[in-house]
Amino acid sequence: MTPAQQSSVERIGAALTQAGLARLPSRLFAALLVDDDGRMTSAELASTLGVSPAGISGAVGYLEQLGMLRRERERGSRRDVYVVDDDAWHGAMMSHDQIYGPIKASLDHSLTALGPDAPAHRRVALSLDFLRFVEAELDEIAGRWEQRKTELGY
């Protein structure tokens, strides 16, 4: 990586960490984001970030779960390559079913289990309605983003 790329990894990684993402996944995502082709092996990531391959594995699993990167098999090899899409943020934001689905299901179950007379029923119902609202808004944002990307020439 160039010095500018390395500086960007640290700056973006620090911003993501400050926003609440764990430090290594933040730096790993940043490394892929600023890499020339957005594709790196575990060994390349470990070398770039100065961490162990085991650390890379855990961070990759976490980021895959969030929809921020994907794993591909290197052609003609048994090695995995980790890839960040050009529109990675969009992909991560639109994987809300994976993120909010289990939370909504647990809230819905809790509403039934608590019953309508429970003191916490209103709070749990409000939480569930908020997540449903956020998902609907995200779907509308996705449509507007596709239009905006076209306007920007992407």
N, C-alpha and C positions, 0 to 999 in steps of 0.2 A: 504494500500500500504506500501511496505517496504520503508525504508529511501532511498535506492538506486533507487527505482522506482520513488519516489517523487522528488528526485534530477534530475532524467532523464526527468520527466515531465517539470520541470522548465527550464532545459537546452535546451531541444528540442523545447519547447514552445517559449523560448526567441529567438532561431535561426529562427523559422518560422515567428515570429513577426518582427524580423529584416529584413526578406526577403519580408515583405509586407502583410502577413496575419494578420488579426485582432488578438488581444491578447487572448481573451477567446476561439475562435475557435482553435487557435494554441495550447493552453494548453489542451483543450478537446481532440483534435486529439492525442496529445502526451500521454495523460492519457490512451486512448484506445490502443495506439500503444504499450505501455510498460506493460499494464495489462496482467495477466497470460493467460487469454483466449480471450482477445480483445473484451469483451462484458461487458457492464455496463448499468444499468438503469439510468434514470434521477436523481433519489435520490442518487445513488452511485456516479455519476459524480458531483452532487452538493456538496456532502459531501467531496469528494476527492479534489475538486478544491476550496472549501470554497466560493461558489457563490449561487445565488438563482436559483430555478428551472426555473424561467422565462428566466434567462440568458442562461441556458442550452438549452432551447427550441430554442432560436434565433440562438445560435451557431451551434446546430445540423442542423437546416434548411439550414444554410449557407454551412456547410460541405457536406450535402447531395447534394446540388446543384452543388458542385464542384466534386462530385463523390468520396469523400474521406472516407465516411462511409455510412452505410445503416441502416435503421430502421427495426426491426423485432418484431413480437408479441411474448412475453414470453409465452411458452407453458402452457396452462391451466390457463391463466391469461389475464387480459385486459391491462397489463402494456407493454409499449414498451421497447425494449432493443436495444441499439445502438451498432453497430458492425463495427469493422475495419477489413478488410481482411488482410491476411498475406502479400499479394502483393498489398497493398493499393496504393502505389505510381503509380504502373503500371495502376491500374484501374482509378485513377484520371487523369493521363496523356492521357489515351486512350479515355476519355470522351470528346474529343476535339470537337465532333459535337455539344454537348450541349454548350460548351464555345464559339467556333468560329462560329458556324452556324448562330446565330443571328447577330454577328458582320459582317460576310461576306455578309449576306442578306442586311444589312443596307448600306454597302459599295457599293454593286452592285446596289441597288436602287439609291444611290447618284450619281453613274456614269451616270445612265440614266437621272436623274433629272438635273444634272449639264450640261450634254452634252459634247461632245468631245472637244469643243472650250474653255471650262471654264479653267481659270488659274489653278485651283486645280485638274483638271481631272487626270493629270499625277500622282500626289501625292496619290490620292484616289485609282487609278488603281494599283499603286505600292504596296500600303497597302494590297489590296485584293490579288494580286499575291503572296505577301509574306506569307499571312495566308494560301493560298492554298499550297504553297511550304512546310511550316511547317507541315501541316497536312499530306502531302505525306511522309515527312521524319519521322514523328512520327509513321506512319503505318509500315515503313521499320524497324524502331527501335524496334517496338513491336515484329516483327518476330525474329529479332536477340536476343532480350531479352528472348523469349521462349527457344531458343536454348541454351543460356547461363545458364538459370535456370536449364536446364537438365544437362549441364556440371557440375554445382555446386552441383547437387544432390537434388534439390528442387522438 
